[in-house]
Amino acid sequence: MAIYAVSVDEQRSTAARFGALYVGVDPSARAGVALSTLSRQPLNALRHPPESGTCGWYIWGGEELADDADFFQPVCVEHLPDQLAPLMPYLGLGPGWRVLLAANHEDVWFDEKLLAI
């Protein structure tokens, strides 16, 4: 199944490039997205273990992650905004992975602390 014209094979390939476990995303699952921040750079994403209909991904734009309870809104993966198209190849990275994307910059790393939440 493709999400925003990104095939599962491309997501698997991206996961393999970083030595990550591929964990697919159900398009009907929810991601936490800070919609009001998506015009900011860089684009950040982190993945907790999926649970209760969520895919575990939390996505925001800008340098700061707010503590505000309303910072993230639930968005079905199949309805992720167009601004997030560059992130789609990374959605197959398993829980514990973080992504930071900016113009001509890609930073992807594993953060074990994300598994304990």
Biopython code that builds the backbone (N, CA, C, O; Angstrom):
import numpy as np
from Bio.PDB.StructureBuilder import StructureBuilder

atoms = [
    (1, "MET", "N", (0.851, -1.175, 0.000)),
    (1, "MET", "CA", (0.000, 0.000, 0.000)),
    (1, "MET", "C", (0.897, 1.238, 0.000)),
    (1, "MET", "O", (1.887, 1.284, 0.731)),
    (2, "ALA", "N", (0.568, 2.217, -0.794)),
    (2, "ALA", "CA", (1.356, 3.440, -0.880)),
    (2, "ALA", "C", (0.700, 4.547, -0.063)),
    (2, "ALA", "O", (-0.524, 4.671, -0.033)),
    (3, "ILE", "N", (1.508, 5.328, 0.579)),
    (3, "ILE", "CA", (1.051, 6.502, 1.310)),
    (3, "ILE", "C", (1.739, 7.692, 0.651)),
    (3, "ILE", "O", (2.966, 7.789, 0.666)),
    (4, "TYR", "N", (0.949, 8.597, 0.072)),
    (4, "TYR", "CA", (1.496, 9.751, -0.637)),
    (4, "TYR", "C", (2.526, 9.312, -1.664)),
    (4, "TYR", "O", (3.636, 9.843, -1.698)),
    (5, "ALA", "N", (2.170, 8.355, -2.493)),
    (5, "ALA", "CA", (3.008, 7.883, -3.592)),
    (5, "ALA", "C", (4.349, 7.324, -3.110)),
    (5, "ALA", "O", (5.300, 7.245, -3.888)),
    (6, "VAL", "N", (4.430, 6.943, -1.860)),
    (6, "VAL", "CA", (5.621, 6.292, -1.334)),
    (6, "VAL", "C", (5.251, 4.846, -1.075)),
    (6, "VAL", "O", (4.363, 4.558, -0.272)),
    (7, "SER", "N", (5.921, 3.951, -1.745)),
    (7, "SER", "CA", (5.586, 2.536, -1.631)),
    (7, "SER", "C", (6.151, 1.933, -0.349)),
    (7, "SER", "O", (7.063, 2.480, 0.271)),
    (8, "VAL", "N", (5.592, 0.810, 0.023)),
    (8, "VAL", "CA", (6.107, 0.057, 1.160)),
    (8, "VAL", "C", (7.560, -0.314, 0.884)),
    (8, "VAL", "O", (8.386, -0.294, 1.797)),
    (9, "ASP", "N", (7.880, -0.652, -0.361)),
    (9, "ASP", "CA", (9.265, -0.984, -0.705)),
    (9, "ASP", "C", (10.200, 0.186, -0.415)),
    (9, "ASP", "O", (11.308, -0.016, 0.082)),
    (10, "GLU", "N", (9.763, 1.410, -0.720)),
    (10, "GLU", "CA", (10.599, 2.577, -0.442)),
    (10, "GLU", "C", (10.756, 2.780, 1.060)),
    (10, "GLU", "O", (11.836, 3.138, 1.529)),
    (11, "GLN", "N", (9.686, 2.553, 1.815)),
    (11, "GLN", "CA", (9.789, 2.666, 3.271)),
    (11, "GLN", "C", (10.709, 1.583, 3.829)),
    (11, "GLN", "O", (11.501, 1.853, 4.732)),
    (12, "ARG", "N", (10.614, 0.370, 3.305)),
    (12, "ARG", "CA", (11.513, -0.712, 3.735)),
    (12, "ARG", "C", (12.965, -0.363, 3.404)),
    (12, "ARG", "O", (13.868, -0.593, 4.209)),
    (13, "SER", "N", (13.174, 0.192, 2.215)),
    (13, "SER", "CA", (14.514, 0.578, 1.787)),
    (13, "SER", "C", (15.091, 1.659, 2.695)),
    (13, "SER", "O", (16.269, 1.612, 3.051)),
    (14, "THR", "N", (14.269, 2.624, 3.065)),
    (14, "THR", "CA", (14.723, 3.688, 3.967)),
    (14, "THR", "C", (15.095, 3.099, 5.321)),
    (14, "THR", "O", (16.134, 3.445, 5.883)),
    (15, "ALA", "N", (14.260, 2.215, 5.845)),
    (15, "ALA", "CA", (14.574, 1.572, 7.130)),
    (15, "ALA", "C", (15.885, 0.791, 7.030)),
    (15, "ALA", "O", (16.720, 0.866, 7.931)),
    (16, "ALA", "N", (16.067, 0.055, 5.959)),
    (16, "ALA", "CA", (17.290, -0.733, 5.778)),
    (16, "ALA", "C", (18.522, 0.165, 5.678)),
    (16, "ALA", "O", (19.592, -0.187, 6.175)),
    (17, "ARG", "N", (18.372, 1.317, 5.041)),
    (17, "ARG", "CA", (19.498, 2.251, 4.886)),
    (17, "ARG", "C", (20.045, 2.685, 6.245)),
    (17, "ARG", "O", (21.237, 2.963, 6.374)),
    (18, "PHE", "N", (19.182, 2.745, 7.253)),
    (18, "PHE", "CA", (19.607, 3.165, 8.589)),
    (18, "PHE", "C", (19.775, 1.991, 9.547)),
    (18, "PHE", "O", (20.024, 2.191, 10.736)),
    (19, "GLY", "N", (19.640, 0.765, 9.036)),
    (19, "GLY", "CA", (19.764, -0.408, 9.895)),
    (19, "GLY", "C", (18.624, -0.528, 10.881)),
    (19, "GLY", "O", (18.785, -1.093, 11.963)),
    (20, "ALA", "N", (17.465, 0.006, 10.507)),
    (20, "ALA", "CA", (16.301, 0.014, 11.396)),
    (20, "ALA", "C", (15.362, -1.130, 11.065)),
    (20, "ALA", "O", (15.302, -1.593, 9.926)),
    (21, "LEU", "N", (14.639, -1.575, 12.060)),
    (21, "LEU", "CA", (13.577, -2.528, 11.869)),
    (21, "LEU", "C", (12.443, -1.834, 11.129)),
    (21, "LEU", "O", (12.031, -0.740, 11.515)),
    (22, "TYR", "N", (11.930, -2.460, 10.061)),
    (22, "TYR", "CA", (10.779, -1.907, 9.358)),
    (22, "TYR", "C", (9.522, -2.268, 10.134)),
    (22, "TYR", "O", (9.271, -3.441, 10.411)),
    (23, "VAL", "N", (8.738, -1.265, 10.481)),
    (23, "VAL", "CA", (7.449, -1.462, 11.131)),
    (23, "VAL", "C", (6.450, -0.625, 10.343)),
    (23, "VAL", "O", (6.431, 0.602, 10.448)),
    (24, "GLY", "N", (5.629, -1.296, 9.560)),
    (24, "GLY", "CA", (4.679, -0.606, 8.695)),
    (24, "GLY", "C", (3.676, 0.239, 9.459)),
    (24, "GLY", "O", (3.446, 0.053, 10.654)),
    (25, "VAL", "N", (3.091, 1.168, 8.728)),
    (25, "VAL", "CA", (2.104, 2.075, 9.288)),
    (25, "VAL", "C", (0.766, 1.815, 8.615)),
    (25, "VAL", "O", (0.664, 1.868, 7.389)),
    (26, "ASP", "N", (-0.243, 1.540, 9.396)),
    (26, "ASP", "CA", (-1.598, 1.384, 8.875)),
    (26, "ASP", "C", (-2.108, 2.773, 8.499)),
    (26, "ASP", "O", (-2.126, 3.662, 9.349)),
    (27, "PRO", "N", (-2.524, 2.985, 7.244)),
    (27, "PRO", "CA", (-3.001, 4.307, 6.834)),
    (27, "PRO", "C", (-4.174, 4.828, 7.665)),
    (27, "PRO", "O", (-4.400, 6.037, 7.715)),
    (28, "SER", "N", (-4.922, 3.934, 8.318)),
    (28, "SER", "CA", (-6.045, 4.390, 9.137)),
    (28, "SER", "C", (-5.634, 4.703, 10.577)),
    (28, "SER", "O", (-6.445, 5.195, 11.361)),
    (29, "ALA", "N", (-4.370, 4.416, 10.927)),
    (29, "ALA", "CA", (-3.878, 4.728, 12.272)),
    (29, "ALA", "C", (-3.667, 6.228, 12.396)),
    (29, "ALA", "O", (-3.525, 6.933, 11.396)),
    (30, "ARG", "N", (-3.647, 6.701, 13.616)),
    (30, "ARG", "CA", (-3.468, 8.132, 13.878)),
    (30, "ARG", "C", (-2.019, 8.450, 14.254)),
    (30, "ARG", "O", (-1.343, 7.690, 14.947)),
    (31, "ALA", "N", (-1.581, 9.600, 13.767)),
    (31, "ALA", "CA", (-0.292, 10.180, 14.171)),
    (31, "ALA", "C", (-0.604, 11.451, 14.937)),
    (31, "ALA", "O", (-1.647, 12.066, 14.716)),
    (32, "GLY", "N", (0.271, 11.847, 15.823)),
    (32, "GLY", "CA", (0.139, 13.128, 16.498)),
    (32, "GLY", "C", (0.879, 14.172, 15.685)),
    (32, "GLY", "O", (2.090, 14.065, 15.493)),
    (33, "VAL", "N", (0.169, 15.178, 15.205)),
    (33, "VAL", "CA", (0.777, 16.193, 14.336)),
    (33, "VAL", "C", (0.489, 17.580, 14.908)),
    (33, "VAL", "O", (-0.660, 17.914, 15.198)),
    (34, "ALA", "N", (1.527, 18.373, 15.064)),
    (34, "ALA", "CA", (1.372, 19.764, 15.497)),
    (34, "ALA", "C", (1.105, 20.590, 14.237)),
    (34, "ALA", "O", (2.015, 21.187, 13.664)),
    (35, "LEU", "N", (-0.151, 20.609, 13.826)),
    (35, "LEU", "CA", (-0.541, 21.211, 12.552)),
    (35, "LEU", "C", (-0.135, 22.677, 12.436)),
    (35, "LEU", "O", (0.250, 23.124, 11.355)),
    (36, "SER", "N", (-0.212, 23.421, 13.514)),
    (36, "SER", "CA", (0.090, 24.852, 13.457)),
    (36, "SER", "C", (1.577, 25.142, 13.259)),
    (36, "SER", "O", (1.952, 26.291, 13.024)),
    (37, "THR", "N", (2.427, 24.119, 13.352)),
    (37, "THR", "CA", (3.879, 24.340, 13.252)),
    (37, "THR", "C", (4.477, 23.882, 11.932)),
    (37, "THR", "O", (5.674, 24.065, 11.710)),
    (38, "LEU", "N", (3.684, 23.298, 11.056)),
    (38, "LEU", "CA", (4.249, 22.628, 9.885)),
    (38, "LEU", "C", (4.915, 23.556, 8.878)),
    (38, "LEU", "O", (5.640, 23.082, 8.003)),
    (39, "SER", "N", (4.693, 24.846, 8.974)),
    (39, "SER", "CA", (5.375, 25.779, 8.072)),
    (39, "SER", "C", (6.790, 26.104, 8.551)),
    (39, "SER", "O", (7.552, 26.756, 7.837)),
    (40, "ARG", "N", (7.138, 25.659, 9.739)),
    (40, "ARG", "CA", (8.463, 25.949, 10.318)),
    (40, "ARG", "C", (9.468, 24.864, 9.936)),
    (40, "ARG", "O", (9.096, 23.736, 9.610)),
    (41, "GLN", "N", (10.737, 25.228, 9.984)),
    (41, "GLN", "CA", (11.830, 24.297, 9.742)),
    (41, "GLN", "C", (12.651, 24.174, 11.012)),
    (41, "GLN", "O", (12.749, 25.144, 11.764)),
    (42, "PRO", "N", (13.235, 23.038, 11.275)),
    (42, "PRO", "CA", (13.184, 21.803, 10.513)),
    (42, "PRO", "C", (11.897, 21.023, 10.796)),
    (42, "PRO", "O", (11.139, 21.362, 11.705)),
    (43, "LEU", "N", (11.668, 19.989, 10.014)),
    (43, "LEU", "CA", (10.564, 19.062, 10.234)),
    (43, "LEU", "C", (11.093, 17.952, 11.134)),
    (43, "LEU", "O", (12.102, 17.319, 10.824)),
    (44, "ASN", "N", (10.409, 17.722, 12.246)),
    (44, "ASN", "CA", (10.825, 16.726, 13.239)),
    (44, "ASN", "C", (9.787, 15.626, 13.358)),
    (44, "ASN", "O", (8.587, 15.867, 13.227)),
    (45, "ALA", "N", (10.264, 14.420, 13.606)),
    (45, "ALA", "CA", (9.356, 13.299, 13.852)),
    (45, "ALA", "C", (10.037, 12.319, 14.798)),
    (45, "ALA", "O", (11.248, 12.108, 14.736)),
    (46, "LEU", "N", (9.241, 11.735, 15.661)),
    (46, "LEU", "CA", (9.739, 10.674, 16.531)),
    (46, "LEU", "C", (8.662, 9.618, 16.647)),
    (46, "LEU", "O", (7.471, 9.907, 16.528)),
    (47, "ARG", "N", (9.099, 8.375, 16.883)),
    (47, "ARG", "CA", (8.133, 7.282, 16.944)),
    (47, "ARG", "C", (8.227, 6.528, 18.261)),
    (47, "ARG", "O", (9.257, 5.950, 18.608)),
    (48, "HIS", "N", (7.105, 6.556, 18.983)),
    (48, "HIS", "CA", (6.919, 5.725, 20.166)),
    (48, "HIS", "C", (6.309, 4.401, 19.714)),
    (48, "HIS", "O", (5.889, 4.288, 18.563)),
    (49, "PRO", "N", (6.248, 3.409, 20.579)),
    (49, "PRO", "CA", (5.555, 2.171, 20.204)),
    (49, "PRO", "C", (4.078, 2.448, 19.890)),
    (49, "PRO", "O", (3.425, 3.196, 20.618)),
    (50, "PRO", "N", (3.549, 1.854, 18.816)),
    (50, "PRO", "CA", (2.128, 2.034, 18.482)),
    (50, "PRO", "C", (1.237, 1.447, 19.574)),
    (50, "PRO", "O", (1.567, 0.434, 20.189)),
    (51, "GLU", "N", (0.095, 2.110, 19.800)),
    (51, "GLU", "CA", (-0.884, 1.575, 20.745)),
    (51, "GLU", "C", (-2.245, 2.222, 20.514)),
    (51, "GLU", "O", (-2.329, 3.378, 20.100)),
    (52, "SER", "N", (-3.279, 1.488, 20.775)),
    (52, "SER", "CA", (-4.664, 1.994, 20.750)),
    (52, "SER", "C", (-5.010, 2.794, 19.501)),
    (52, "SER", "O", (-5.570, 3.885, 19.604)),
    (53, "GLY", "N", (-4.685, 2.266, 18.323)),
    (53, "GLY", "CA", (-5.054, 2.936, 17.081)),
    (53, "GLY", "C", (-4.106, 4.026, 16.626)),
    (53, "GLY", "O", (-4.356, 4.697, 15.625)),
    (54, "THR", "N", (-3.015, 4.206, 17.363)),
    (54, "THR", "CA", (-2.016, 5.182, 16.925)),
    (54, "THR", "C", (-0.860, 4.433, 16.266)),
    (54, "THR", "O", (-0.645, 3.250, 16.529)),
    (55, "CYS", "N", (-0.121, 5.134, 15.408)),
    (55, "CYS", "CA", (1.042, 4.522, 14.767)),
    (55, "CYS", "C", (2.326, 4.809, 15.544)),
    (55, "CYS", "O", (3.377, 4.244, 15.240)),
    (56, "GLY", "N", (2.241, 5.691, 16.552)),
    (56, "GLY", "CA", (3.398, 6.032, 17.366)),
    (56, "GLY", "C", (4.142, 7.270, 16.902)),
    (56, "GLY", "O", (4.983, 7.784, 17.640)),
    (57, "TRP", "N", (3.862, 7.769, 15.701)),
    (57, "TRP", "CA", (4.576, 8.937, 15.183)),
    (57, "TRP", "C", (4.012, 10.238, 15.740)),
    (57, "TRP", "O", (2.799, 10.429, 15.821)),
    (58, "TYR", "N", (4.934, 11.133, 16.124)),
    (58, "TYR", "CA", (4.616, 12.496, 16.538)),
    (58, "TYR", "C", (5.466, 13.418, 15.671)),
    (58, "TYR", "O", (6.682, 13.252, 15.576)),
    (59, "ILE", "N", (4.815, 14.388, 15.042)),
    (59, "ILE", "CA", (5.445, 15.197, 14.005)),
    (59, "ILE", "C", (5.191, 16.674, 14.292)),
    (59, "ILE", "O", (4.073, 17.070, 14.621)),
    (60, "TRP", "N", (6.259, 17.496, 14.160)),
    (60, "TRP", "CA", (6.113, 18.937, 14.347)),
    (60, "TRP", "C", (7.174, 19.663, 13.536)),
    (60, "TRP", "O", (8.173, 19.077, 13.119)),
    (61, "GLY", "N", (6.937, 20.933, 13.325)),
    (61, "GLY", "CA", (7.906, 21.779, 12.649)),
    (61, "GLY", "C", (8.526, 22.749, 13.630)),
    (61, "GLY", "O", (7.896, 23.143, 14.612)),
    (62, "GLY", "N", (9.750, 23.130, 13.365)),
    (62, "GLY", "CA", (10.427, 24.092, 14.220)),
    (62, "GLY", "C", (11.408, 23.424, 15.154)),
    (62, "GLY", "O", (11.552, 22.201, 15.175)),
    (63, "GLU", "N", (12.074, 24.249, 15.920)),
    (63, "GLU", "CA", (13.154, 23.759, 16.778)),
    (63, "GLU", "C", (12.689, 23.301, 18.148)),
    (63, "GLU", "O", (13.409, 22.574, 18.832)),
    (64, "GLU", "N", (11.485, 23.717, 18.563)),
    (64, "GLU", "CA", (11.057, 23.405, 19.921)),
    (64, "GLU", "C", (9.816, 22.516, 19.939)),
    (64, "GLU", "O", (8.894, 22.673, 19.138)),
    (65, "LEU", "N", (9.830, 21.602, 20.863)),
    (65, "LEU", "CA", (8.701, 20.714, 21.117)),
    (65, "LEU", "C", (7.987, 21.253, 22.342)),
    (65, "LEU", "O", (8.542, 21.229, 23.441)),
    (66, "ALA", "N", (6.764, 21.741, 22.173)),
    (66, "ALA", "CA", (6.022, 22.350, 23.286)),
    (66, "ALA", "C", (5.459, 21.293, 24.234)),
    (66, "ALA", "O", (5.201, 20.159, 23.832)),
    (67, "ASP", "N", (5.276, 21.676, 25.485)),
    (67, "ASP", "CA", (4.681, 20.795, 26.493)),
    (67, "ASP", "C", (3.164, 20.929, 26.551)),
    (67, "ASP", "O", (2.508, 20.199, 27.294)),
    (68, "ASP", "N", (2.607, 21.843, 25.784)),
    (68, "ASP", "CA", (1.170, 22.115, 25.775)),
    (68, "ASP", "C", (0.393, 20.840, 25.412)),
    (68, "ASP", "O", (0.733, 20.163, 24.442)),
    (69, "ALA", "N", (-0.628, 20.521, 26.174)),
    (69, "ALA", "CA", (-1.429, 19.311, 25.938)),
    (69, "ALA", "C", (-2.118, 19.331, 24.578)),
    (69, "ALA", "O", (-2.447, 18.273, 24.041)),
    (70, "ASP", "N", (-2.341, 20.514, 24.012)),
    (70, "ASP", "CA", (-3.006, 20.628, 22.711)),
    (70, "ASP", "C", (-2.010, 20.806, 21.566)),
    (70, "ASP", "O", (-2.418, 21.130, 20.450)),
    (71, "PHE", "N", (-0.725, 20.604, 21.810)),
    (71, "PHE", "CA", (0.296, 20.810, 20.786)),
    (71, "PHE", "C", (0.081, 19.879, 19.592)),
    (71, "PHE", "O", (0.168, 20.310, 18.442)),
    (72, "PHE", "N", (-0.202, 18.600, 19.867)),
    (72, "PHE", "CA", (-0.422, 17.610, 18.811)),
    (72, "PHE", "C", (-1.909, 17.357, 18.612)),
    (72, "PHE", "O", (-2.678, 17.301, 19.571)),
    (73, "GLN", "N", (-2.302, 17.205, 17.348)),
    (73, "GLN", "CA", (-3.668, 16.817, 17.010)),
    (73, "GLN", "C", (-3.604, 15.436, 16.350)),
    (73, "GLN", "O", (-2.660, 15.148, 15.614)),
    (74, "PRO", "N", (-4.603, 14.580, 16.607)),
    (74, "PRO", "CA", (-4.614, 13.267, 15.963)),
    (74, "PRO", "C", (-5.008, 13.407, 14.493)),
    (74, "PRO", "O", (-6.023, 14.022, 14.169)),
    (75, "VAL", "N", (-4.202, 12.835, 13.616)),
    (75, "VAL", "CA", (-4.456, 12.870, 12.171)),
    (75, "VAL", "C", (-4.248, 11.469, 11.627)),
    (75, "VAL", "O", (-3.215, 10.850, 11.884)),
    (76, "CYS", "N", (-5.228, 10.958, 10.870)),
    (76, "CYS", "CA", (-5.052, 9.659, 10.224)),
    (76, "CYS", "C", (-3.886, 9.753, 9.246)),
    (76, "CYS", "O", (-3.759, 10.735, 8.515)),
    (77, "VAL", "N", (-3.055, 8.752, 9.235)),
    (77, "VAL", "CA", (-1.871, 8.754, 8.374)),
    (77, "VAL", "C", (-2.253, 9.013, 6.924)),
    (77, "VAL", "O", (-1.547, 9.733, 6.218)),
    (78, "GLU", "N", (-3.358, 8.438, 6.475)),
    (78, "GLU", "CA", (-3.758, 8.630, 5.078)),
    (78, "GLU", "C", (-4.156, 10.071, 4.780)),
    (78, "GLU", "O", (-4.294, 10.438, 3.613)),
    (79, "HIS", "N", (-4.343, 10.889, 5.799)),
    (79, "HIS", "CA", (-4.715, 12.285, 5.615)),
    (79, "HIS", "C", (-3.626, 13.261, 6.044)),
    (79, "HIS", "O", (-3.896, 14.442, 6.264)),
    (80, "LEU", "N", (-2.402, 12.769, 6.161)),
    (80, "LEU", "CA", (-1.327, 13.673, 6.562)),
    (80, "LEU", "C", (-1.215, 14.811, 5.559)),
    (80, "LEU", "O", (-1.333, 14.591, 4.354)),
    (81, "PRO", "N", (-0.990, 16.016, 6.046)),
    (81, "PRO", "CA", (-0.932, 17.180, 5.158)),
    (81, "PRO", "C", (0.171, 17.072, 4.112)),
    (81, "PRO", "O", (1.165, 16.370, 4.301)),
    (82, "ASP", "N", (-0.028, 17.781, 3.012)),
    (82, "ASP", "CA", (0.950, 17.784, 1.927)),
    (82, "ASP", "C", (2.337, 18.228, 2.394)),
    (82, "ASP", "O", (3.345, 17.798, 1.834)),
    (83, "GLN", "N", (2.392, 19.075, 3.404)),
    (83, "GLN", "CA", (3.683, 19.548, 3.915)),
    (83, "GLN", "C", (4.552, 18.398, 4.428)),
    (83, "GLN", "O", (5.765, 18.550, 4.573)),
    (84, "LEU", "N", (3.933, 17.257, 4.700)),
    (84, "LEU", "CA", (4.663, 16.134, 5.273)),
    (84, "LEU", "C", (5.130, 15.120, 4.237)),
    (84, "LEU", "O", (5.688, 14.085, 4.601)),
    (85, "ALA", "N", (4.915, 15.395, 2.963)),
    (85, "ALA", "CA", (5.331, 14.471, 1.903)),
    (85, "ALA", "C", (6.807, 14.064, 2.033)),
    (85, "ALA", "O", (7.117, 12.893, 1.810)),
    (86, "PRO", "N", (7.734, 14.973, 2.383)),
    (86, "PRO", "CA", (9.138, 14.557, 2.510)),
    (86, "PRO", "C", (9.373, 13.524, 3.614)),
    (86, "PRO", "O", (10.372, 12.806, 3.592)),
    (87, "LEU", "N", (8.467, 13.452, 4.563)),
    (87, "LEU", "CA", (8.619, 12.526, 5.681)),
    (87, "LEU", "C", (8.124, 11.111, 5.354)),
    (87, "LEU", "O", (8.504, 10.160, 6.037)),
    (88, "MET", "N", (7.303, 10.960, 4.346)),
    (88, "MET", "CA", (6.660, 9.683, 4.066)),
    (88, "MET", "C", (7.615, 8.498, 3.913)),
    (88, "MET", "O", (7.275, 7.408, 4.373)),
    (89, "PRO", "N", (8.793, 8.648, 3.290)),
    (89, "PRO", "CA", (9.689, 7.488, 3.184)),
    (89, "PRO", "C", (10.187, 6.967, 4.537)),
    (89, "PRO", "O", (10.625, 5.820, 4.632)),
    (90, "TYR", "N", (10.125, 7.789, 5.570)),
    (90, "TYR", "CA", (10.651, 7.429, 6.891)),
    (90, "TYR", "C", (9.611, 6.753, 7.786)),
    (90, "TYR", "O", (9.959, 6.246, 8.852)),
    (91, "LEU", "N", (8.359, 6.737, 7.377)),
    (91, "LEU", "CA", (7.295, 6.227, 8.247)),
    (91, "LEU", "C", (7.436, 4.747, 8.591)),
    (91, "LEU", "O", (6.806, 4.284, 9.542)),
    (92, "GLY", "N", (8.233, 4.003, 7.857)),
    (92, "GLY", "CA", (8.446, 2.590, 8.157)),
    (92, "GLY", "C", (9.527, 2.339, 9.190)),
    (92, "GLY", "O", (9.759, 1.190, 9.565)),
    (93, "LEU", "N", (10.200, 3.390, 9.662)),
    (93, "LEU", "CA", (11.181, 3.217, 10.739)),
    (93, "LEU", "C", (10.450, 2.766, 11.997)),
    (93, "LEU", "O", (9.383, 3.287, 12.322)),
    (94, "GLY", "N", (11.014, 1.817, 12.688)),
    (94, "GLY", "CA", (10.356, 1.272, 13.864)),
    (94, "GLY", "C", (10.351, 2.229, 15.044)),
    (94, "GLY", "O", (10.982, 3.285, 14.997)),
    (95, "PRO", "N", (9.640, 1.860, 16.102)),
    (95, "PRO", "CA", (9.620, 2.670, 17.320)),
    (95, "PRO", "C", (11.040, 2.913, 17.829)),
    (95, "PRO", "O", (11.911, 2.046, 17.759)),
    (96, "GLY", "N", (11.238, 4.132, 18.345)),
    (96, "GLY", "CA", (12.538, 4.525, 18.868)),
    (96, "GLY", "C", (13.332, 5.394, 17.910)),
    (96, "GLY", "O", (14.390, 5.909, 18.271)),
    (97, "TRP", "N", (12.839, 5.559, 16.706)),
    (97, "TRP", "CA", (13.574, 6.350, 15.716)),
    (97, "TRP", "C", (13.092, 7.783, 15.681)),
    (97, "TRP", "O", (11.922, 8.078, 15.923)),
    (98, "ARG", "N", (14.032, 8.671, 15.371)),
    (98, "ARG", "CA", (13.764, 10.101, 15.236)),
    (98, "ARG", "C", (14.264, 10.560, 13.873)),
    (98, "ARG", "O", (15.226, 10.015, 13.332)),
    (99, "VAL", "N", (13.594, 11.575, 13.329)),
    (99, "VAL", "CA", (13.953, 12.127, 12.028)),
    (99, "VAL", "C", (13.926, 13.650, 12.135)),
    (99, "VAL", "O", (13.022, 14.223, 12.742)),
    (100, "LEU", "N", (14.920, 14.293, 11.545)),
    (100, "LEU", "CA", (14.958, 15.740, 11.433)),
    (100, "LEU", "C", (15.307, 16.055, 9.981)),
    (100, "LEU", "O", (16.360, 15.654, 9.486)),
    (101, "LEU", "N", (14.417, 16.776, 9.306)),
    (101, "LEU", "CA", (14.621, 17.132, 7.900)),
    (101, "LEU", "C", (14.575, 18.640, 7.736)),
    (101, "LEU", "O", (13.702, 19.307, 8.291)),
    (102, "ALA", "N", (15.517, 19.174, 6.974)),
    (102, "ALA", "CA", (15.551, 20.589, 6.616)),
    (102, "ALA", "C", (16.135, 20.669, 5.211)),
    (102, "ALA", "O", (16.538, 19.653, 4.644)),
    (103, "ALA", "N", (16.181, 21.847, 4.663)),
    (103, "ALA", "CA", (16.730, 22.024, 3.320)),
    (103, "ALA", "C", (18.138, 21.430, 3.258)),
    (103, "ALA", "O", (19.029, 21.842, 4.000)),
    (104, "ASN", "N", (18.325, 20.465, 2.370)),
    (104, "ASN", "CA", (19.629, 19.811, 2.171)),
    (104, "ASN", "C", (20.190, 19.183, 3.444)),
    (104, "ASN", "O", (21.407, 19.088, 3.607)),
    (105, "HIS", "N", (19.310, 18.754, 4.345)),
    (105, "HIS", "CA", (19.775, 18.150, 5.599)),
    (105, "HIS", "C", (18.845, 17.010, 6.001)),
    (105, "HIS", "O", (17.621, 17.138, 5.961)),
    (106, "GLU", "N", (19.452, 15.897, 6.388)),
    (106, "GLU", "CA", (18.719, 14.734, 6.873)),
    (106, "GLU", "C", (19.479, 14.192, 8.075)),
    (106, "GLU", "O", (20.672, 13.899, 7.990)),
    (107, "ASP", "N", (18.782, 14.063, 9.181)),
    (107, "ASP", "CA", (19.371, 13.473, 10.375)),
    (107, "ASP", "C", (18.389, 12.432, 10.880)),
    (107, "ASP", "O", (17.237, 12.753, 11.174)),
    (108, "VAL", "N", (18.835, 11.189, 10.984)),
    (108, "VAL", "CA", (17.989, 10.076, 11.414)),
    (108, "VAL", "C", (18.779, 9.292, 12.450)),
    (108, "VAL", "O", (19.916, 8.894, 12.199)),
    (109, "TRP", "N", (18.169, 9.065, 13.632)),
    (109, "TRP", "CA", (18.885, 8.352, 14.670)),
    (109, "TRP", "C", (17.918, 7.602, 15.573)),
    (109, "TRP", "O", (16.729, 7.910, 15.642)),
    (110, "PHE", "N", (18.466, 6.608, 16.262)),
    (110, "PHE", "CA", (17.703, 5.803, 17.206)),
    (110, "PHE", "C", (17.857, 6.401, 18.592)),
    (110, "PHE", "O", (18.962, 6.735, 19.019)),
    (111, "ASP", "N", (16.725, 6.534, 19.299)),
    (111, "ASP", "CA", (16.699, 7.094, 20.644)),
    (111, "ASP", "C", (15.958, 6.112, 21.548)),
    (111, "ASP", "O", (14.727, 6.104, 21.590)),
    (112, "GLU", "N", (16.693, 5.308, 22.251)),
    (112, "GLU", "CA", (16.114, 4.240, 23.086)),
    (112, "GLU", "C", (15.102, 4.756, 24.099)),
    (112, "GLU", "O", (14.186, 4.029, 24.482)),
    (113, "LYS", "N", (15.258, 6.005, 24.539)),
    (113, "LYS", "CA", (14.330, 6.579, 25.529)),
    (113, "LYS", "C", (12.898, 6.611, 25.019)),
    (113, "LYS", "O", (11.957, 6.586, 25.812)),
    (114, "LEU", "N", (12.725, 6.667, 23.707)),
    (114, "LEU", "CA", (11.367, 6.710, 23.141)),
    (114, "LEU", "C", (10.591, 5.413, 23.361)),
    (114, "LEU", "O", (9.363, 5.404, 23.284)),
    (115, "LEU", "N", (11.291, 4.337, 23.630)),
    (115, "LEU", "CA", (10.642, 3.037, 23.847)),
    (115, "LEU", "C", (10.055, 2.900, 25.240)),
    (115, "LEU", "O", (9.233, 2.015, 25.476)),
    (116, "ALA", "N", (10.458, 3.750, 26.158)),
    (116, "ALA", "CA", (10.041, 3.638, 27.565)),
    (116, "ALA", "C", (8.800, 4.471, 27.878)),
    (116, "ALA", "O", (8.412, 4.583, 29.041)),
    (117, "ILE", "N", (8.180, 5.050, 26.870)),
    (117, "ILE", "CA", (7.027, 5.916, 27.127)),
    (117, "ILE", "C", (5.746, 5.159, 26.877)),
    (117, "ILE", "O", (4.660, 5.715, 27.038)),
]
sb = StructureBuilder()
sb.init_structure("model")
sb.init_model(0)
sb.init_chain("A")
sb.init_seg("    ")
for serial, (resi, resn, name, xyz) in enumerate(atoms, 1):
    if name == "N":
        sb.init_residue(resn, " ", resi, " ")
    sb.init_atom(name, np.array(xyz, "f"), 0.0, 1.0, " ", f" {name:<3s}", serial, name[0])
structure = sb.get_structure()
